[in-house]
Amino acid sequence: MRTLVRLLLTLLTGAVTALAGTAAPAAASPPRRGTWARRT
């Protein structure tokens, strides 16, 4: 049970870091900021 929770946490943190890595440059670049605001 504990190993399952650890695996889920590892997957979750990996997904969060991947999302942050893709979202950070898009939000930083001026031309894509308008489309980003429209999406959310």
Contacts in CASP RR format, 6 or more apart in sequence:
PFRMAT RR
TARGET T0000
AUTHOR 0000-0000-0000
METHOD contacts of the structure
MODEL  1
MRTLVRLLLTLLTGAVTALAGTAAPAAASPPRRGTWARRT
26 32 0 8 1.000
26 36 0 8 1.000
27 33 0 8 1.000
27 36 0 8 1.000
END
